Amino acid sequence: MLLSLVYRKDFPNLKCFAFSPPGGLMTKDLAVRCSEFVCSFVLDCDLVPRLSVQSMSILRDEVLDLIARIKVPKFVIAESIVKDILGKDSNLNLNDYVHLNGPLPDSDLARQLERLKSVQERRRQDFRGPIIKLYPPGKIIHLVKVDEIRSCVHDFARCLTCWTSNVGYNYVPVWESNEALGEIEISPTMYTDHFPNRVCLELEKVVNQFRDKSIMGFAAYPSPVEFDIDAHV
């Protein structure tokens, strides 16, 4: 990706295809200006294109806030997760486990979080340099997961690392703005979505899917598509 910026003047027709590029890479102005010759591909919840100082700070604050809202012993939540992985009925209801709405319940942890927020705010005010947000480069094609491919053993066996049947997923490509990947999404596949073999495999599937629709005479989506994700999840 960075080499394409270096050689663009010498090779005006140069095109760059970036696969799972890092999020904390370019200023917004540069990320948008290089859209003319850079196209980036991101697989679903891939962690790396979302990584930046800002996104890590947001994730830290959200995790600490969630921990402070938990109203049951941690082993109860762990037990429910294990039952869900094993396909057993865990009767998991977030309202029974977490204070979802309103201010944080009073506790030692909640008071510590308030002190931490005060310290962070003072540090931001004392910091005199510019805070530069960084973004993934160019035009971004995001392969969005729309459903899981099921098998006959789906309800009886799940992978302990990715919490799925390992059969696979269906994806649809959508245009994303450079700002759209500004927060880290917690997902069982947030790490494996960055593996080169997975990115290559899912891109091939999407390409074949659109090509087959075109060959069979169906009204194929433009590639990538403007897609109503909520209607297909």
C-alpha positions as CSV (number, residue, x, y, z in Angstrom):
1,M,0.0,0.0,0.0
2,L,2.7,2.5,1.0
3,L,4.8,1.5,-2.0
4,S,1.9,2.4,-4.3
5,L,2.1,6.0,-2.9
6,V,5.8,6.1,-3.6
7,Y,5.6,4.8,-7.2
8,R,2.3,6.5,-8.2
9,K,4.2,9.5,-9.7
10,D,6.4,7.2,-11.9
11,F,3.5,4.9,-12.8
12,P,0.3,7.0,-13.2
13,N,-1.8,4.0,-14.1
14,L,-0.7,2.0,-11.0
15,K,-3.6,0.3,-9.1
16,C,-3.3,-1.0,-5.5
17,F,-5.4,-3.7,-4.0
18,A,-5.0,-3.8,-0.2
19,F,-6.3,-6.9,1.7
20,S,-7.1,-6.3,5.4
21,P,-5.0,-3.1,5.7
22,P,-4.3,-1.6,9.1
23,G,-6.8,1.0,10.4
24,G,-4.3,3.4,12.0
25,L,-2.5,4.0,8.7
26,M,-3.4,7.3,7.1
27,T,-5.0,10.7,7.8
28,K,-8.5,11.1,6.5
29,D,-7.4,13.4,3.8
30,L,-4.8,11.0,2.4
31,A,-7.1,8.0,2.9
32,V,-9.7,9.6,0.7
33,R,-7.4,11.1,-1.9
34,C,-5.8,7.8,-2.6
35,S,-9.2,6.3,-3.4
36,E,-8.5,7.0,-7.1
37,F,-6.0,4.1,-7.2
38,V,-6.4,2.1,-4.0
39,C,-9.1,-0.4,-3.2
40,S,-9.1,-2.1,0.2
41,F,-10.9,-5.4,1.1
42,V,-12.0,-6.1,4.7
43,L,-13.5,-9.4,5.8
44,D,-16.4,-8.8,8.3
45,C,-15.2,-8.2,11.9
46,D,-11.4,-8.2,11.1
47,L,-9.7,-6.5,14.0
48,V,-6.7,-5.1,12.2
49,P,-8.5,-2.6,9.9
50,R,-10.2,-1.2,13.0
51,L,-7.1,-0.8,15.1
52,S,-6.1,2.7,16.1
53,V,-5.4,4.6,19.4
54,Q,-9.0,6.0,19.3
55,S,-10.7,2.6,18.7
56,M,-8.6,0.9,21.5
57,S,-9.6,3.7,23.9
58,I,-13.3,3.3,23.0
59,L,-13.0,-0.5,23.5
60,R,-11.3,-0.1,26.9
61,D,-13.9,2.3,28.2
62,E,-16.8,0.1,27.0
63,V,-15.3,-3.1,28.5
64,L,-14.7,-1.4,31.9
65,D,-18.2,0.1,31.8
66,L,-19.7,-3.4,31.0
67,I,-17.8,-5.0,33.9
68,A,-19.1,-2.4,36.3
69,R,-22.7,-3.2,35.2
70,I,-22.5,-6.9,35.8
71,K,-24.8,-7.9,38.7
72,V,-24.1,-11.6,39.1
73,P,-20.9,-13.6,39.9
74,K,-18.6,-14.0,36.9
75,F,-18.8,-17.8,37.1
76,V,-22.5,-17.6,36.4
77,I,-21.9,-15.9,33.1
78,A,-19.0,-18.3,32.2
79,E,-21.4,-21.2,32.9
80,S,-24.0,-19.8,30.6
81,I,-21.5,-19.3,27.8
82,V,-20.2,-22.9,28.1
83,K,-23.8,-24.2,28.0
84,D,-24.4,-22.2,24.8
85,I,-21.2,-23.5,23.2
86,L,-22.3,-27.1,24.0
87,G,-25.8,-26.4,22.5
88,K,-27.6,-26.7,25.9
89,D,-30.3,-24.4,27.0
90,S,-28.6,-21.7,29.1
91,N,-31.7,-19.4,29.3
92,L,-29.3,-16.5,28.8
93,N,-31.1,-13.2,29.3
94,L,-28.9,-10.1,29.5
95,N,-31.3,-8.3,31.7
96,D,-30.7,-10.9,34.4
97,Y,-27.0,-10.5,34.2
98,V,-26.3,-6.8,33.4
99,H,-27.7,-3.4,34.3
100,L,-28.3,-2.4,30.7
101,N,-29.7,1.1,31.2
102,G,-29.1,4.1,33.5
103,P,-26.1,5.2,35.4
104,L,-23.5,2.7,36.8
105,P,-24.7,1.1,40.0
106,D,-22.7,2.3,43.0
107,S,-19.7,0.1,43.8
108,D,-15.9,0.4,44.4
109,L,-15.3,-0.4,40.7
110,A,-17.7,2.3,39.6
111,R,-16.0,4.9,41.8
112,Q,-12.6,3.8,40.4
113,L,-13.9,4.2,36.9
114,E,-15.0,7.8,37.6
115,R,-11.6,8.6,38.9
116,L,-10.0,7.1,35.9
117,K,-12.2,9.2,33.6
118,S,-11.2,12.3,35.4
119,V,-7.5,11.5,35.0
120,Q,-8.0,10.8,31.3
121,E,-9.8,14.1,30.8
122,R,-7.1,16.1,32.6
123,R,-4.4,14.4,30.4
124,R,-6.4,15.3,27.2
125,Q,-6.6,18.9,28.3
126,D,-2.8,19.0,29.2
127,F,-1.8,17.4,25.9
128,R,-0.9,20.3,23.6
129,G,-0.3,18.5,20.3
130,P,-2.9,17.7,17.7
131,I,-4.9,14.5,18.0
132,I,-4.7,12.9,14.6
133,K,-7.3,10.2,13.8
134,L,-6.0,7.6,11.3
135,Y,-8.1,5.5,8.9
136,P,-7.7,2.5,6.5
137,P,-6.8,3.6,2.9
138,G,-8.8,4.1,-0.3
139,K,-12.1,2.8,-1.3
140,I,-13.2,0.1,1.0
141,I,-15.2,-3.1,0.1
142,H,-16.5,-4.7,3.2
143,L,-17.5,-8.4,3.1
144,V,-20.4,-8.4,5.6
145,K,-21.6,-11.6,7.2
146,V,-25.3,-12.2,6.6
147,D,-25.8,-15.8,7.8
148,E,-24.1,-18.9,8.9
149,I,-24.0,-22.0,6.7
150,R,-25.4,-24.8,8.7
151,S,-24.8,-28.5,8.7
152,C,-26.4,-31.6,10.2
153,V,-24.1,-31.4,13.2
154,H,-24.6,-27.7,13.7
155,D,-26.7,-28.1,16.9
156,F,-24.4,-30.7,18.4
157,A,-20.8,-29.5,17.8
158,R,-19.2,-26.1,17.8
159,C,-15.6,-25.0,17.5
160,L,-14.4,-23.8,20.9
161,T,-12.2,-21.1,19.3
162,C,-14.7,-19.4,17.0
163,W,-18.0,-20.6,18.5
164,T,-19.4,-21.7,15.1
165,S,-20.0,-25.0,13.3
166,N,-16.9,-24.3,11.1
167,V,-19.1,-24.9,8.0
168,G,-18.7,-21.3,7.0
169,Y,-20.7,-18.1,6.3
170,N,-22.4,-16.2,3.6
171,Y,-21.1,-12.7,2.8
172,V,-22.2,-9.8,0.7
173,P,-19.9,-7.0,-0.4
174,V,-20.8,-3.4,0.5
175,W,-19.1,-0.1,0.0
176,E,-17.9,1.4,3.3
177,S,-16.7,4.9,4.1
178,N,-13.2,5.2,5.7
179,E,-14.8,6.3,9.0
180,A,-17.2,3.2,9.1
181,L,-14.5,1.0,10.7
182,G,-13.7,3.3,13.5
183,E,-14.7,0.9,16.3
184,I,-13.6,-2.6,17.2
185,E,-16.3,-5.2,17.0
186,I,-16.1,-8.1,19.4
187,S,-16.8,-11.3,17.5
188,P,-15.7,-14.9,17.7
189,T,-14.1,-14.4,14.3
190,M,-12.5,-11.0,14.9
191,Y,-9.0,-12.6,14.7
192,T,-9.6,-15.4,12.1
193,D,-11.2,-12.8,9.7
194,H,-7.6,-11.4,9.3
195,F,-6.1,-14.8,8.2
196,P,-5.0,-14.5,4.5
197,N,-6.3,-17.9,3.6
198,R,-9.8,-17.0,4.9
199,V,-9.8,-13.6,3.1
200,C,-8.8,-15.3,-0.2
201,L,-11.4,-18.1,0.2
202,E,-14.3,-15.7,1.0
203,L,-13.4,-13.3,-1.8
204,E,-13.4,-16.2,-4.3
205,K,-16.8,-17.4,-3.0
206,V,-18.3,-13.9,-3.5
207,V,-16.8,-13.5,-7.0
208,N,-18.2,-16.9,-8.0
209,Q,-21.6,-16.2,-6.5
210,F,-22.0,-13.0,-8.6
211,R,-20.5,-14.6,-11.7
212,D,-22.9,-17.5,-11.4
213,K,-25.9,-15.2,-11.0
214,S,-24.9,-13.3,-14.1
215,I,-24.4,-16.5,-16.2
216,M,-27.8,-17.9,-15.1
217,G,-29.5,-14.8,-16.2
218,F,-30.6,-13.6,-12.8
219,A,-30.6,-9.9,-11.9
220,A,-27.2,-9.8,-10.2
221,Y,-26.3,-7.2,-7.7
222,P,-23.8,-4.6,-8.9
223,S,-20.4,-5.4,-7.3
224,P,-20.0,-4.2,-4.6
225,V,-23.6,-3.6,-3.6
226,E,-25.7,-1.2,-1.7
227,F,-27.3,-3.7,0.6
228,D,-29.9,-3.6,3.3
229,I,-28.0,-5.7,5.9
230,D,-30.7,-5.7,8.6
231,A,-33.1,-7.4,6.2
232,H,-30.8,-10.3,5.7
233,V,-29.4,-10.9,9.2
